[in-house]
């Protein structure tokens, strides 16, 4: 499927990405930003928001706040130094808590009547 984009779509994604990236950088770990991003994204998809807001918050903010590559890099570094337990714990916590967070965010979003 080929998607069509408006010029302003890129602007909304870029504007949303800036605060997400700064917050991620300031938090300095992988677990918390991924859980927050999952909760916000779950909340977002449950709401009937206009496309611009979905791009701003979903693709922009949540996309830059969470990062699959950074999470896996941290896990790889933990394995590299022989800290297998911490790597498995980070993988497990991120998946389990992320799933719970997205479900919670989605449930809250569905409960809101706009």
C-alpha positions as CSV (number, residue, x, y, z in Angstrom):
1,X,0.0,0.0,0.0
2,X,1.4,3.4,-1.0
3,X,0.7,6.2,1.5
4,X,0.3,9.7,0.5
5,X,1.6,12.5,2.7
6,X,1.0,16.2,2.8
7,X,3.9,18.5,3.3
8,X,2.6,19.5,6.7
9,X,2.7,15.8,7.9
10,X,6.4,16.0,8.1
11,X,6.3,19.2,10.1
12,X,3.9,17.6,12.7
13,X,6.2,14.6,13.1
14,X,9.3,16.7,13.4
15,X,7.7,19.1,16.0
16,X,6.5,16.1,18.0
17,X,9.8,14.3,17.8
18,X,11.9,17.1,19.4
19,X,10.4,17.0,22.9
20,X,10.3,13.2,22.8
21,X,14.0,13.0,22.0
22,X,14.9,15.5,24.6
23,X,12.9,13.7,27.3
24,X,14.4,10.4,26.4
25,X,17.9,11.9,26.5
26,X,17.3,13.4,29.9
27,X,15.8,10.2,31.4
28,X,18.9,8.3,30.4
29,X,17.6,4.8,30.5
30,X,15.6,2.5,28.2
31,X,12.8,1.1,30.4
32,X,11.0,4.3,31.5
33,X,10.7,6.0,28.1
34,X,9.5,2.8,26.5
35,X,6.8,2.3,29.1
36,X,5.7,6.0,29.0
37,X,5.6,5.9,25.2
38,X,3.6,2.7,25.2
39,X,1.0,4.2,27.6
40,X,0.7,7.5,25.6
41,X,0.4,5.6,22.3
42,X,-2.2,3.3,23.7
43,X,-4.1,6.3,24.9
44,X,-3.7,8.1,21.6
45,X,-5.0,5.3,19.4
46,X,-8.2,4.9,21.5
47,X,-9.1,8.5,20.9
48,X,-10.8,9.9,17.7
49,X,-8.1,12.5,17.1
50,X,-7.4,14.3,13.9
51,X,-4.5,13.1,11.7
52,X,-2.3,16.0,12.6
53,X,-2.5,15.2,16.3
54,X,-1.9,11.6,15.7
55,X,1.2,12.4,13.7
56,X,2.4,15.0,16.3
57,X,2.0,12.7,19.3
58,X,2.1,9.2,17.9
59,X,4.8,9.2,15.2
60,X,6.6,12.3,16.4
61,X,6.6,12.3,20.2
62,X,6.2,8.6,20.9
63,X,8.4,7.6,18.0
64,X,11.3,9.6,19.3
65,X,10.7,8.9,23.0
66,X,10.8,5.1,22.5
67,X,13.5,3.3,20.7
68,X,13.9,-0.3,19.8
69,X,17.5,0.1,18.8
70,X,18.6,1.8,22.0
71,X,16.8,-0.8,24.1
72,X,18.5,-3.6,22.2
73,X,21.9,-1.9,22.3
74,X,21.6,-1.7,26.1
75,X,20.7,-5.4,26.3
76,X,23.7,-6.2,24.0
77,X,26.0,-4.2,26.2
78,X,24.8,-6.0,29.3
79,X,25.4,-9.4,27.6
80,X,28.8,-8.3,26.4
81,X,29.9,-7.6,29.9
82,X,28.4,-10.9,31.1
83,X,25.5,-9.4,33.0
84,X,22.9,-11.9,31.5
85,X,20.4,-11.5,34.3
86,X,20.1,-7.7,33.8
87,X,19.7,-8.2,30.1
88,X,17.0,-10.7,30.5
89,X,15.3,-8.6,33.2
90,X,15.4,-5.5,30.9
91,X,13.9,-7.4,28.0
92,X,11.2,-9.0,30.1
93,X,10.3,-5.9,32.0
94,X,10.1,-3.8,28.9
95,X,7.8,-6.3,27.1
96,X,5.6,-7.0,30.0
97,X,5.3,-3.5,31.4
98,X,5.0,-2.1,27.9
99,X,2.1,-4.4,27.1
100,X,0.4,-3.4,30.3
101,X,1.0,0.3,29.7
102,X,-0.4,0.3,26.2
103,X,-3.4,-1.7,27.4
104,X,-3.9,0.8,30.3
105,X,-3.5,3.8,28.0
106,X,-5.9,2.3,25.5
107,X,-8.5,1.5,28.2
108,X,-8.3,5.1,29.6
109,X,-8.6,6.5,26.1
110,X,-11.6,4.4,25.3
111,X,-13.3,5.4,28.6
112,X,-13.1,9.1,27.6
113,X,-16.1,10.3,25.7
114,X,-15.1,13.1,23.2
